[in-house]
Amino acid sequence: MIKLFQLLKLCVVLLIGGHCNAQDYQLVWSDEFNKDGCLDESIWNYEQGYARNEELQWYQSDNAWCQGGLLVIEARSEKRKNPLYKAGSYDWRTSREYIECTSSSITTLGKKEFLYGRFEVRARIPVGKGAWPAIWTLGSSMEWPSCGEIDIMEFYRKHGIPHILANAAWGTDRQWNAKWNSKAIPFIHFLEKNSDWASEFHIWRMDWDEEAIRLYLDDELLNEILLKDTYNGSIGSYKNPFMQPQYILLNLAVGGINGGEVEINTYPIRYEIDYVRVYQKK
């Protein structure tokens, strides 16, 4: 009921003006995660197994659930046989004899895709060693990176120092080689303003239109990507992926290329999402 009141209050703010020309927007879709139990599978898909970036976690549906008006994604230390294991393999997915930890990644691929709009996610993120939570979008019309990737939020350690990142990537003339517009803000920037930052919920926002992608954290602009600069190379047929619909991903990775080392006493690692909302111009 509290969250419903907050949503109604937000709608009033949107109607009377609010920030950043909010009167031009209307809510077109949201998931408030108000029903305890499993996620709504008419909206969300679960990624399965090892996904990307040589990360430690095995993705499975058991590690995501709704409780008390929140989506909870939890990474756990779990050791069991890797069903993909092949002795002597050089592929990171099949060379590991054992799964060391599990987590969840959910997507709206094939169920909810959006072209332009305001995307808002209110969440409390884990900031411990090895945690790599993310809020991001991908296109589905081409392979990565020509499909376009927007990282509304990533948190991980760069050279051992915690950062919050706001990025976009698109295609070049080489397959699987991306061009990035990336902003990495040291986590201390946020802690200096609020020592309790890590224990609180925060709002990540993307404003995306025909001219630019603007990425915010608690109304602070972190990055602006101009769409005139984001055309693919030859591999992506010189198309602009950010003039195509994108779907939403929420995941909690552990370790891997960017996540770094993780200690056993770090687990369980919990990532909590209050809501996901999408607004579009009237």
Secondary structure, DSSP 8 states (H G I E B T S, - for coil): -HHHHHHHHHHHHHHH-TTTTGGGEEEEEEE---SSBS--TTT-EE--B--STT-SEEE-GGGEEEETTEEEEEEEEEEEE-TT--TT--SHHHH-SEEEEEE-EEE-TTT-EESSEEEEEEEE---STTEEEEEEEE-SSSSTTTT-EEEEEEEEEETTEEEEEEEEEEE-SSTT-EEEEEEEEETHHHHTT-TTGGGS-EEEEEEE-SSEEEEEETTEEEEEEEGGG----GGGTT--GGGS-EEEEEEEEESHHHH----GGG-SEEEEEEEEEEEEE-
